[in-house]
C-alpha cells in the first residue's frame, strides 16, 4: 500500500537544475532511489536552505524521514515548507503527504480535514488505502471520533456486513445505512439453500380449544383472517409451481405451550416461521430461531423490540420508529416554506413515532417549537392557544386606503364597529349625528403562518377532532400529519380532512379501487363468503412475497432484501428492507375527491424487482 502511495506523486516533480549544488542534490536523489533513506536525509538537509534546491530538498528530506519511520520529523518539515515557501507550486503535494502522515498516525479527525482539501482522485486513493485495511475495531473508534464522516461510515458498514451473519452489529449497520445511504449489495454470508418445497410454520394463537365460545371466536377472528389470506396465496403460488406448505401451530397465547412445541421438535423442519404475536411465545421462538438459524417473520406487529438481537427475526410491517422517520422525510419535502413545527403524541407507542419524527426532521434544519405528550385536557389548552384572538385598532396607525389594503391580504381579518366613549360606553357621533366608525384587526395569539405544520401522533378521536377544529378556525394554512385511524373517526368528516389537506401516516394502505383488489375481493367472497378484511390482505401479501423471494433466493430469502431494492406489492404498497429488520415502505396518504391517495410514491425507487415483471 505504501509503495503505491509513495510512487503516486514523486514522479510529478520536474526540477530545473542549476549547476550550483547540482551534484550534491543528484547524489541525494540517488541515495533516496536506492533506499538509503538515512544517508539521503543527511544530504537533503544540507540543501534545505539552498536558493535553488531548498524547496525540493526540504520535501525529499521529509519523504526520506517518513520512509525511515520518522513520521513526526516528516510532518514537521512539511509544515515548515508551508510556512517558508507559501507560493511554491507543489504545495498541494505537501498537503497530500500531511494528510497521509495524519492517517498513518491515526489522527483521523485531522486526516479527513486535510484530505477534504485534496483533488478528488488523490483524496479517494488516500482514503481507500487506509480505511480498506483498518480492522472493524479501528473503524469503530474512527467513527466514534468522526460520526458525520461519510467515508468512515461507508467503510465501517461494509466491514460489519463482511462479518459472519450472527456476529454482526445489526443496530450499528442500520444506523450507518440510514445516515449515509450505504449501498450494501446482496448478502452472500447466508447460504443459498433452494428446495422444491418449503415448510412454513405458522405459529399463532389459533385457540382451537376455545372454539365453542362465541366470544373467543369473535375476538380471535383476525387470526383466522390472517391464515385464510395465507391459504389463498399458497393456492395461487402452487399454480405457478411454487410450493409453500403451511403448518399451523397453536400457541394459545401461552409461553409454556410454545415451549412444548419446541421441546417436542415440532418446528425442527421449518424453513420459515410466521409469528408468534405475543411476548411470551415470541421470546421462546426467537431464541429457537437464533439457535437453529431459522428465519422468523412477525406478520402484524410494528414493535421493533420483538426483533431484539435475533439476526433471523423480521417484521413484515414498518416499525414505529420507521413510520416516524419516513413521515418526517415526507414532511421535510412538503413544508419547505416554513420550517417551524409542533409535535404532539399520546401513548408510549406514539412517543416512539414522535421521537423518530423529531430526530429526522431536525436533520433537515426544521425547528421544533413544542414537543409534548397530550391528554384531553392538554389538547383543550393547545386549541385555546391556537384559536385565542386579540384586537388591534388600526385608525390611529393607518389611513383608510391602507386599512382597505390590509383587509385584502390573506389571513388578515379587518372589522369595523361604532366607536364608544371609554368611560361612559356611549356611541360617539360626529357633528352630523352619524356614528364614528373605528377599524380594528383581529389577530391570533399564535400568529398566522408562524408555524408550518403539526405532527400529531395520536389515535384518539377527541384529540384528532381538537386538532382539526383548531386549524379550521384559523385563517392560515397550517399543515397536519396524523394517523390513518382518523379516517374512521365519527367526529371528523372527510370533507374537513380534504379541505385542510391533512396527511395520514398509512402503513396499512391499499388501493381498494385497483383491479388486483377487485380480483382478490371476488376470490375471497367465492371462497369464504365475505369481503376480505385488512388481516386477510396481510396474510395474502406476506405469503405471496415469501413465495417469490424463496423461489429466487431460497430458504434465506433475506439474501435478496439487504440490497434495498423495492418490491411492489400485490394489494399493499410493497417491500423494501436493506439492512433493516422491518419494512421501510410507509405510505403517506391524503384525500382527493374524497378518495384516499398515496402521496409518498417517491419510495418506489428504481431497482431490480426480481420476482414481479409487472
Number of C-alpha atoms within 10 A of each C-alpha: 10 11 8 10 15 14 10 12 13 12 8 10 10 8 9 7 13 10 7 12 13 13 12 14 19 14 15 25 20 13 17 22 11 10 14 16 23 15 14 25 23 13 22 27 18 15 21 20 13 15 9 18 21 18 22 21 24 24 24 25 29 28 25 26 21 18 19 16 11 13 21 15 16 25 22 12 22 25 14 14 23 17 10 12 13 11 10 13 8 17 15 14 18 19 18 21 24 23 27 27 19 22 22 13 12 14 15 19 15 14 21 20 12 19 23 13 14 17 11 11 8 18 19 14 13 21 19 14 17 15 20 14 12 15 12 18 11 14 21 20 13 21 21 11 13 16 14 12 14 16 16 24 25 20 22 26 26 20 20 19 22 16 13 11 17 16 11 16 15 21 14 15 23 17 15 23 20 13 14 16 13 21 15 18 17 16 19 13 13 16 12 14 12 15 14 10 15 21 18 21 22 24 25 25 22 22 16 13 10 13 13 9 9 10 11 14 17 11 9 16 15 16 19 18 20 23 24 21 26 23 19 21 23 21 15 14 17 13 9 8 12 20 20 25 16 20 15 15 21 18 27 19 19 15 18 13 16 24 18 13 19 14 11 9 10 13 23 15 12 20 22 25 23 25 26 29 19 17 14 17 23 24 18 18 25 26 15 18 22 17 12 11 19 22 22 30 23 24 21 19 20 22 18 18 10 20 21 16 16 20 21 24 26 24 24 21 27 27 24 22 22 23 26 27 23 25 28 25 16 18 23 20 10 13 17 12 11 16 20 19 23 18 20 20 23 19 15 10 15 19 20 19 25 30 18 19 24 21 14 19 23 14 12 14 11 18 16 17 11 12 15 14 19 18 14 13 9 13 20 16 11 16 18 14 14 18 20 14 15 10 13 12 15 19 14 8 10 13 11 12 8 12 18 13 11 17 14 11 10 10 16 16 16 21 15 12 12 14 16 16 9 8 6 7 9 11 15 14 14 9 7 6 8 11 15 14 15 15 19 17 19 15 20 18 13 14 15 18 16 13 22 22 21 21 25 25 27 25 18 17 16 17 24 22 17 20 19 19 15 19 19 17 11 20 17 17 16 22 19 22 22 24 21 20 15 23 17 11 16 11 13 18 15 20 13 15 21 17 12 17 17 20 26 27 22 20 23 17 20 21 16 13 10 10 11 12 18 14 10 20 18 14 16 19 12 11 11 10 10 12 14 19 15 16 22 22 26 23 24 25 24 24 24 22 21 20 21 17 21 25 21 16 18 22 25 22 24 23 22 23 24 20 20 22 21 23 24 19 15 18 20 18 23 20 24 24 23 26 27 23 27 27 22 24 25 28 27 26 24 22 22 14 9 14 12 21 18 18 15 17 14 9 17 16 12 10 11 14 13 14 15 12 7 5
